[in-house]
Amino acid sequence: METVWYNNYRYFLLLQHTPVYWIDPPQVPVKEYLFYYPSSSDPTQPGDPTGHFPVLSLIPGSYHYQPVVEEVQFIVPPGYNPAQFRSEDAIKASNYPIIPTGNYYVGGVL
């Protein structure tokens, strides 16, 4: 079971974390934002994970949902307010680095 945030609500998903490899990934993958502190050598690159629950751009049952999930790294400063980032809109509105990883997996179900 994995706990995630979606539009300021907490959900619990059954894990079905199967890696998927594509040459040409789908147009609208679900994004899973994973929280990282900045690297000590380069503040625009991920360092250690923060322990914050991931934030999903869509959940099962949402319009355009598909079971393919792309991992995205979100770099936050030490001392950030975790309650501030519980939706994709809040993440995108921030000025913090968002780094697509190109890693995809088949996601979970509610």
LINJOBEL-V553858 format. One record per backbone hydrogen bond with DSSP energy under -0.5 kcal/mol. NH is the residue of the N-H (numbers start at 1). CO is the residue of the C=O. E is the energy in kcal/mol with one decimal. If there is no record, write none. Layout:
BEGIN
nh->NH co->CO e->E
nh->NH co->CO e->E
END
This chain:
BEGIN
nh->2 co->13 e->-2.9
nh->4 co->11 e->-2.5
nh->5 co->54 e->-2.7
nh->6 co->9 e->-2.3
nh->8 co->86 e->-2.4
nh->9 co->6 e->-1.7
nh->11 co->4 e->-2.8
nh->13 co->2 e->-3.1
nh->14 co->109 e->-3.0
nh->18 co->16 e->-1.7
nh->18 co->106 e->-1.0
nh->19 co->17 e->-0.6
nh->20 co->104 e->-2.2
nh->29 co->26 e->-0.5
nh->30 co->68 e->-2.1
nh->32 co->70 e->-3.0
nh->33 co->31 e->-0.6
nh->33 co->55 e->-3.3
nh->34 co->32 e->-0.6
nh->34 co->72 e->-3.3
nh->36 co->74 e->-2.6
nh->37 co->48 e->-3.2
nh->38 co->76 e->-0.6
nh->39 co->42 e->-0.9
nh->39 co->45 e->-2.6
nh->45 co->42 e->-2.3
nh->47 co->37 e->-3.1
nh->50 co->35 e->-1.8
nh->54 co->3 e->-0.6
nh->55 co->33 e->-1.6
nh->56 co->5 e->-2.9
nh->57 co->31 e->-2.0
nh->62 co->59 e->-2.5
nh->65 co->62 e->-2.0
nh->69 co->67 e->-0.5
nh->69 co->105 e->-3.2
nh->70 co->30 e->-3.7
nh->71 co->103 e->-2.5
nh->72 co->32 e->-2.9
nh->73 co->99 e->-2.9
nh->74 co->34 e->-3.1
nh->75 co->73 e->-0.5
nh->75 co->97 e->-2.5
nh->76 co->36 e->-2.9
nh->76 co->74 e->-0.6
nh->80 co->77 e->-1.5
nh->82 co->80 e->-0.8
nh->84 co->81 e->-1.8
nh->85 co->82 e->-1.2
nh->86 co->84 e->-0.6
nh->91 co->87 e->-1.7
nh->92 co->88 e->-2.8
nh->93 co->89 e->-1.8
nh->94 co->90 e->-0.7
nh->94 co->91 e->-0.9
nh->99 co->73 e->-3.3
nh->100 co->98 e->-0.5
nh->101 co->71 e->-1.8
nh->104 co->20 e->-0.7
nh->105 co->69 e->-2.1
nh->106 co->18 e->-2.6
nh->107 co->67 e->-4.4
nh->107 co->105 e->-0.6
nh->109 co->14 e->-0.9
END
